[in-house]
Amino acid sequence: VKMNVVKGNLDEAIAKLEELLPSCSFVAIDEEMTGIQIDKSTQPCFGDSCETRYLKMKRVTEEFNLMQVGLCLFREASPNKLEAFPFNFFVFPAKEVSGRIHMSFSTAHFHVENNMDFNKWISDGVPYMSQQQYVQRLQFLTPQPDAVLSPKRSPRPLTRPDDKVFVENAVKKLEEWYNDADNTEELEMPECNYFLYSALTNEIDKLSGVVRRNKDPEDRRKFVVLVKKATEEEKELMRQKEVEEKKEKLKMHSGFLRVLLLLKEHKKPIVGHNLLYDLLFFFSHFQGSLPDTLEEFKAQLGETFPEIWDTKHLSFQSKQFSDTVLGPLYEKCCENMSGISVTIPPDFPGYEQSKQHHEAGYDAYMTGVVFAKLKGDQLALEEYKNRCYLMRSLFAINLAGNDEMMEKGALVVLHGFASTVKTGDLLSIFRIDGTDVQVNIRWVDDFSAIAVTTCSSYEDAIALIDENRETKCDFCSYDEWAEKEKEILSPTGAHKTPSAVQQREADEGKQGTKRGRTSQEGLEGENSGKKKKEEALKTPER
């Protein structure tokens, strides 16, 4: 079995998936995209509520495309021994689907540096359409009992003498064939363009007891009509056959959708690393348009994949790893697999001795190995199931319930200060000398930040604010801040005047953490260093 799956060997891969899925324990996934950031407005920041972050990410999935989808099935061969079956799908939209390809320059350079085969992606990529698009096309092919058929549009009148002569001669030939009762052979009409084709088929459809078809339906430049005499019963059988052929062709063009349908059928646990983007892209490209709200997305995703694990969230919560970026995390796990072994069967070319980072199939394999290690060490706790890690966020998304605050303690939102203010200036606002209170700063933008305190309540936290502070700013509770953001994002508040902070951010084009800013403990995502993928895609590391 070839790990690289293109349209030429898709059927082989589908057959193997059908064989393996019933007995596998879980499926690890990873994806490569044409971009994951549109502009500064889609950058993640600590001020995002989960709903705000979802809407940012939704915009990104509507803008960019998938290039590769990696699936790695893990099956228990014996106690503490797993077999891994990796598949690396190149995917490219079916030609029946309208749209455009959008890729950011930085992402293109990133994929070139990581040996992406662009020719294979475009020329041989597995076609796909979403299930939503597939159903719409299927309904079009299947006439409904109560459907009202639109009247056939009359062809444009012929004006050129040559066109008139062509159609007259063709119709004469048609009538001679039609009136010859002994002639039961199929009649081939002369080749023509679409304009003359419309005129010819209009004449053919005036005759009873005949059916017509295009000799080559794929050729949209040259048209050759084949006409055959048939009874009503024969005509109906031929129509049914034609519909079935079109359905089969549609199925072939649906391509990767066949993989989604298999995953939906078996409902195996899905494992990914920092996988919210993977889920959103997977859903929007293969399932259908993303819902308008996070709550709706959770409900629909839960019907498709009821059990999801994020190894980024698991490793971060375990506090066992200094670096939770996938590559270093995988290498650390491989140093001590706690008696668990993972092998790739001989009929699958192995990833074990190679390092093909940022190939979706390999990243899915690494993710699955990490999950096996975490599970073996009792670090994949049930309470972390269906939780998704969010970069630069106060929250973890709970796909099966209410989202959870990751920061412990009382939060104070500081805003309206000068853009020159640094972390130390904000820390000096709080009078904590002689107390055991700690304060950490999470930057929202150049004019606002969130102070995470170890106080038990917001009231206790603001009681520590120095009234004679040098750094002038306003403050409020996080709930008040989030409610204002919610009003701005709501349909009724869509045209409200933005806050002063948002207006200054828009005017100056500034957002994110400033150079030289550090909190008392630092940021987990930044402490782990800048990785190549982060630099290329201008997004936090995975």
C-alpha positions in Angstrom: 0.0 0.0 0.0 1.4 3.4 -0.9 1.3 6.0 1.8 0.9 8.8 -0.7 -2.7 8.6 -1.9 -3.6 10.4 -5.1 -6.6 9.9 -7.4 -4.9 7.0 -9.2 -4.7 4.8 -6.1 -7.7 6.1 -4.1 -9.7 3.0 -4.6 -6.9 0.9 -3.2 -6.6 3.2 -0.1 -10.4 3.1 0.4 -10.4 -0.7 0.3 -7.6 -0.8 2.9 -9.5 1.7 5.1 -12.6 -0.4 4.9 -10.5 -3.4 6.0 -8.7 -1.7 8.9 -11.3 0.7 10.4 -13.5 -1.9 12.1 -10.6 -3.2 14.2 -8.5 0.0 14.8 -8.4 1.6 18.3 -8.2 5.3 17.2 -7.4 7.5 14.1 -4.8 10.2 14.3 -5.2 13.1 11.8 -3.2 16.1 10.6 -3.6 18.5 7.7 -1.5 20.9 5.5 -3.3 24.0 4.4 -2.6 26.9 2.0 -2.7 29.3 4.9 -4.0 29.8 8.4 -4.0 33.5 8.9 -5.6 36.2 6.7 -4.4 39.4 8.4 -4.0 40.8 11.9 -7.7 40.6 12.5 -7.5 36.7 12.5 -4.4 36.5 14.8 -5.1 34.8 18.1 -4.9 36.9 21.3 -5.6 36.5 25.0 -8.6 38.9 24.7 -10.5 36.4 22.5 -13.6 34.7 23.9 -14.1 31.2 22.6 -16.8 32.5 20.3 -14.5 35.2 19.0 -11.8 32.7 18.3 -14.2 30.4 16.5 -15.3 33.2 14.2 -11.7 34.2 13.5 -10.9 30.6 12.6 -14.1 30.2 10.6 -13.0 33.1 8.4 -9.7 31.5 7.7 -11.2 28.1 6.7 -13.4 29.9 4.2 -10.4 31.7 2.7 -7.9 28.9 2.4 -7.7 25.4 1.0 -6.5 21.9 2.1 -3.5 20.4 0.4 -2.9 17.2 2.3 -4.9 15.2 4.8 -3.0 12.7 7.0 -4.7 9.7 8.6 -2.9 7.1 10.7 -4.9 4.2 12.0 -3.6 2.5 15.2 -4.6 -1.1 15.9 -3.7 -3.1 19.0 -1.8 -6.1 17.8 -1.2 -7.4 21.3 -1.1 -5.9 24.8 1.2 -2.8 24.8 1.9 -3.3 21.0 0.3 -1.1 18.4 0.4 -1.3 14.6 0.3 2.0 12.7 -1.2 2.4 9.2 -0.4 5.9 7.8 -2.0 7.4 4.8 -1.0 10.8 3.2 -3.8 12.1 1.0 -3.1 14.8 -1.5 -6.5 16.6 -2.0 -7.6 19.0 -4.6 -11.1 20.3 -5.3 -13.1 18.4 -7.9 -13.5 20.3 -11.2 -17.3 20.3 -10.7 -16.9 22.5 -7.6 -16.6 26.3 -8.3 -14.1 28.3 -6.3 -10.5 29.5 -6.2 -7.2 28.6 -4.7 -5.8 31.1 -2.3 -2.3 30.7 -0.8 -0.3 33.2 1.2 3.3 33.9 0.1 4.8 32.8 3.4 2.9 29.5 3.3 4.1 28.8 -0.2 7.7 29.3 0.9 7.1 27.1 3.9 5.8 24.3 1.8 8.7 24.6 -0.7 11.2 24.4 2.2 9.4 21.2 3.4 9.4 19.6 -0.1 5.7 19.8 -0.9 5.1 18.3 -4.3 2.8 21.0 -5.9 2.5 19.2 -9.2 1.2 16.1 -7.5 -1.2 18.2 -5.4 -2.8 19.9 -8.4 -2.4 17.2 -11.1 -3.0 14.1 -9.1 -4.7 15.3 -5.9 -7.7 13.3 -4.8 -10.8 15.3 -5.9 -13.3 16.2 -3.2 -16.6 18.0 -2.6 -18.4 18.5 0.7 -21.2 16.2 1.7 -23.5 19.2 1.4 -22.4 19.8 -2.2 -22.7 16.0 -3.0 -26.3 15.9 -1.7 -27.3 18.9 -3.7 -25.9 17.3 -6.9 -27.5 14.0 -6.1 -30.9 15.6 -5.7 -30.5 17.3 -9.0 -29.8 13.8 -10.6 -32.8 12.2 -8.9 -36.1 13.7 -10.1 -38.5 14.2 -7.2 -42.1 12.9 -7.5 -43.7 16.3 -7.0 -41.1 18.3 -8.8 -42.4 20.9 -11.3 -40.3 20.8 -14.4 -39.3 24.1 -16.0 -40.3 24.4 -19.7 -37.4 23.8 -22.1 -35.8 27.0 -23.3 -36.2 27.5 -27.1 -33.0 27.6 -29.1 -31.9 30.9 -30.6 -33.1 31.3 -34.2 -30.6 30.5 -36.9 -29.5 33.5 -38.9 -26.4 32.4 -40.8 -27.1 30.6 -44.1 -24.4 28.0 -43.4 -26.1 27.1 -40.1 -29.5 26.8 -41.7 -28.1 24.5 -44.4 -26.3 22.4 -41.8 -29.4 21.9 -39.7 -31.7 21.3 -42.7 -29.4 18.5 -44.0 -29.1 16.9 -40.6 -32.9 17.0 -40.0 -33.4 15.4 -43.5 -31.0 12.6 -42.6 -32.8 12.2 -39.3 -36.3 12.0 -40.9 -35.1 9.4 -43.4 -33.8 7.2 -40.6 -36.9 7.8 -38.5 -39.3 6.8 -41.3 -37.3 3.6 -42.2 -39.1 1.1 -40.0 -36.5 -1.6 -40.7 -33.6 0.6 -39.6 -33.0 -0.1 -35.9 -29.4 1.0 -35.8 -28.3 4.0 -33.7 -27.9 7.1 -35.8 -24.9 9.4 -35.4 -25.6 13.0 -36.1 -22.8 15.2 -37.6 -20.4 16.9 -35.2 -21.2 20.5 -34.4 -20.8 23.3 -31.8 -23.1 24.0 -28.9 -25.2 26.5 -30.8 -26.1 24.0 -33.5 -26.3 21.2 -31.0 -29.2 23.1 -29.3 -31.0 23.5 -32.6 -30.5 19.8 -33.5 -31.7 18.4 -30.1 -34.8 20.6 -30.4 -35.7 18.9 -33.6 -34.9 15.4 -32.3 -37.1 16.0 -29.2 -40.1 16.6 -31.5 -40.1 13.0 -32.5 -41.8 10.3 -30.4 -40.3 6.9 -29.7 -36.6 8.1 -29.8 -33.9 8.7 -27.2 -30.7 10.7 -27.6 -27.4 10.9 -25.9 -24.1 12.7 -26.3 -21.3 10.5 -27.8 -18.7 12.1 -25.5 -20.3 14.0 -22.5 -16.9 15.1 -21.3 -16.1 17.1 -24.5 -17.7 20.5 -24.1 -16.3 21.9 -27.4 -17.4 19.3 -30.0 -20.9 17.8 -29.8 -22.0 14.5 -31.5 -25.5 13.3 -30.8 -26.5 9.7 -31.0 -30.2 8.9 -31.6 -31.9 5.5 -31.1 -35.5 4.3 -31.6 -37.0 2.9 -28.3 -40.3 2.1 -26.7 -41.5 4.0 -23.7 -40.4 1.1 -21.5 -36.9 1.0 -23.1 -36.6 4.8 -22.8 -37.4 4.6 -19.1 -34.7 1.8 -18.6 -32.2 3.9 -20.5 -33.0 7.0 -18.4 -32.5 5.0 -15.2 -29.2 3.6 -16.5 -28.1 7.1 -17.4 -29.0 8.4 -13.9 -27.1 5.5 -12.3 -24.0 6.2 -14.4 -24.2 9.8 -13.4 -24.5 8.9 -9.8 -21.5 6.6 -10.1 -19.5 9.3 -11.8 -20.5 11.8 -9.0 -19.4 9.2 -6.4 -16.0 9.0 -8.1 -15.7 12.8 -8.3 -16.6 13.1 -4.6 -13.2 11.5 -3.9 -12.2 12.1 -0.3 -15.8 12.4 0.8 -15.8 8.6 0.6 -13.1 8.7 3.4 -15.2 11.0 5.6 -18.3 8.7 5.2 -16.2 5.8 6.3 -15.0 7.7 9.4 -18.6 8.8 10.2 -19.8 5.2 9.9 -17.2 3.7 12.3 -17.0 6.7 14.7 -13.5 5.8 16.0 -11.8 8.2 18.5 -10.1 11.0 16.6 -6.7 12.2 17.8 -4.9 15.4 16.7 -2.3 17.8 18.0 -3.6 21.4 18.6 -6.3 20.2 16.2 -9.1 22.8 16.3 -8.0 24.1 12.9 -7.7 20.5 11.6 -11.3 19.9 12.7 -12.6 23.2 11.2 -10.9 22.7 7.8 -12.0 19.0 7.7 -15.6 20.0 8.5 -15.8 22.9 6.1 -14.1 21.1 3.1 -15.8 17.7 3.4 -18.9 18.1 5.5 -20.3 21.5 4.6 -20.4 25.2 5.5 -19.4 25.9 9.1 -22.3 27.0 11.3 -22.5 30.6 12.4 -22.0 29.9 16.1 -19.5 27.7 18.1 -22.4 26.0 19.9 -23.9 24.8 16.6 -20.5 23.6 15.4 -20.0 21.6 18.6 -23.4 19.9 18.1 -22.8 19.0 14.5 -19.2 17.9 15.1 -20.4 15.7 18.0 -22.7 13.8 15.6 -19.8 13.1 13.3 -17.0 12.5 15.8 -18.3 11.9 19.3 -14.8 11.2 20.8 -11.9 13.6 20.2 -8.5 13.9 21.9 -6.0 16.8 21.6 -2.4 15.7 22.4 -1.4 19.4 22.8 -3.9 19.8 25.5 -3.0 16.5 27.1 0.7 17.2 27.2 0.2 20.8 28.4 -2.1 19.6 31.2 0.3 16.8 32.3 3.1 19.4 33.2 5.5 16.6 32.2 7.0 18.3 29.1 9.0 21.5 28.7 8.2 21.6 25.0 4.8 20.7 23.7 5.5 21.4 20.0 4.7 18.2 18.1 8.2 17.4 16.8 10.1 17.7 20.1 7.2 16.2 22.0 7.3 13.1 19.7 11.1 12.7 20.2 10.7 13.0 24.0 8.0 10.4 24.0 10.1 8.0 21.8 12.9 8.2 24.4 10.7 6.3 26.9 7.6 4.6 25.5 6.9 2.9 28.9 6.9 -0.6 27.4 4.6 0.4 24.5 5.9 -0.4 21.0 4.5 1.0 17.8 5.4 -0.7 14.4 4.4 -0.1 10.8 3.5 -3.3 8.9 5.8 -4.3 6.0 3.2 -3.6 3.3 3.2 0.0 4.4 6.4 1.9 3.6 7.7 3.0 7.0 8.0 6.3 8.7 9.9 4.9 11.6 13.4 5.7 10.3 12.5 8.9 8.5 11.7 12.5 9.6 9.2 14.0 7.1 8.0 16.8 9.3 5.0 18.8 7.9 3.9 15.9 5.6 0.4 15.3 6.9 0.7 11.6 7.0 3.9 11.7 9.1 2.6 14.3 11.5 -0.5 12.1 12.0 1.8 9.2 12.7 3.8 11.2 15.3 0.5 12.4 16.9 -0.7 8.9 17.3 2.6 7.7 18.8 2.4 10.6 21.3 -1.2 9.7 22.2 -0.2 6.1 22.8 2.6 7.2 25.1 0.3 9.6 27.0 -2.4 7.0 27.3 0.2 4.4 28.5 1.4 6.8 31.2 -2.2 7.4 32.4 -2.0 11.0 31.2 -5.0 10.8 28.8 -7.5 11.5 31.5 -11.2 11.2 30.8 -11.7 14.8 32.0 -9.6 16.0 29.0 -11.6 14.1 26.4 -13.2 16.4 23.8 -11.1 19.4 24.9 -9.2 21.5 22.4 -6.1 23.5 23.2 -6.2 27.2 22.1 -3.0 29.1 21.5 -2.7 32.5 23.3 -6.0 32.0 25.1 -7.4 31.9 28.6 -9.6 29.0 27.6 -9.7 25.5 26.4 -12.7 24.6 24.2 -14.9 21.9 25.4 -16.5 20.3 22.3 -19.0 18.5 24.5 -20.1 21.2 26.9 -19.2 24.6 28.4 -15.7 26.0 27.6 -13.2 26.0 30.5 -11.1 28.8 31.9 -7.4 27.6 31.9 -6.1 30.4 34.2 -6.8 30.0 37.9 -7.5 33.0 40.0 -9.2 36.4 39.6 -8.8 38.3 36.3 -8.6 42.1 35.9 -8.8 43.6 32.5 -6.5 46.7 32.2 -7.3 48.9 29.2 -7.0 52.5 27.8 -3.3 52.9 28.7 -0.6 54.4 26.4 1.0 52.2 23.7 4.4 52.7 25.3 3.4 50.9 28.5 5.4 47.7 29.2 4.7 44.6 31.4 6.6 46.1 34.3 4.5 49.2 34.3 1.3 47.1 34.5 2.7 44.9 37.3 3.5 48.1 39.3 -0.2 49.0 39.4 -0.7 46.3 42.0 0.5 46.7 45.5 1.6 43.1 46.2 4.8 43.7 48.3 4.5 41.9 51.6 1.7 39.6 50.3 1.7 36.2 48.7 -0.3 37.4 45.7 1.2 36.8 42.3 0.2 38.7 39.1 0.9 37.7 35.5 0.2 39.8 32.5 -1.5 38.4 29.3 -1.4 41.0 26.5 -4.5 41.6 24.4 -3.1 44.4 22.2 -0.9 47.4 22.7 -3.6 49.2 24.7 -5.1 46.4 26.8 -4.0 43.4 28.8 -5.4 40.9 31.3 -3.9 40.7 34.8 -4.1 37.1 36.1 -3.9 37.2 39.9 -3.9 34.6 42.5 -6.6 36.4 44.4 -9.8 34.5 45.2 -12.1 37.2 43.8 -12.2 40.2 41.5 -13.0 42.4 44.4 -9.9 41.3 46.3 -7.8 41.8 43.2 -8.9 45.4 42.5 -8.4 46.3 46.2 -4.7 45.9 45.5 -4.7 48.5 42.7 -2.7 51.6 43.7 -4.9 54.7 43.5 -1.8 56.8 43.0 -0.3 54.6 40.3 1.9 56.3 37.7 0.5 54.1 34.8 -2.9 55.6 34.0 -5.5 53.1 32.8 -9.1 51.8 33.3 -10.0 48.4 34.5 -13.0 46.1 34.6 -13.8 42.4 35.2 -13.3 39.9 32.5 -17.0 39.2 32.4 -17.7 42.9 31.6 -15.1 42.9 28.9 -16.4 39.7 27.3 -19.9 41.0 27.3 -18.9 44.2 25.5 -17.0 42.0 22.9 -20.1 39.9 22.6 -22.3 42.9 21.8 -19.9 44.1 19.1 -19.8 40.6 17.5 -23.6 40.1 17.7 -25.7 40.7 14.5 -27.5 43.7 16.3 -24.2 45.2 17.3 -22.4 44.6 14.0 -22.6 48.3 13.0 -21.8 49.7 16.5 -18.9 52.1 16.8 -15.8 50.2 17.9 -14.3 50.8 21.3 -11.5 53.2 21.7 -9.0 50.3 22.0 -10.3 48.7 18.8 -10.3 52.0 16.9 -6.7 52.7 17.8 -5.8 49.2 16.9 -7.4 49.6 13.5 -5.9 53.0 13.0 -2.3 52.0 13.9 -2.5 48.4 12.7 -1.1 47.1 16.0 -2.0 43.9 17.7 -0.3 41.2 19.7 2.5 41.2 22.3 5.3 43.8 22.1 9.0 43.0 21.9 10.6 42.8 25.3 7.4 42.2 27.2 7.4 39.3 29.6 5.2 38.3 32.5 6.4 36.8 35.8 6.1 33.3 34.4 6.2 34.0 30.7 4.0 32.5 28.0 4.0 28.8 27.4 3.7 29.2 23.6 6.6 31.7 23.5 8.9 29.9 25.9 8.9 26.9 23.6 10.6 29.0 20.9 9.7 30.0 17.4 9.4 27.0 15.1 9.6 27.0 11.4 5.9 26.4 10.9 5.2 29.3 13.2 7.5 31.6 11.2 6.2 30.5 7.8 2.5 30.8 8.7 2.9 33.7 11.1 0.9 31.8 13.8 1.9 30.4 17.2 3.6 27.0 17.2 1.7 23.8 17.3 
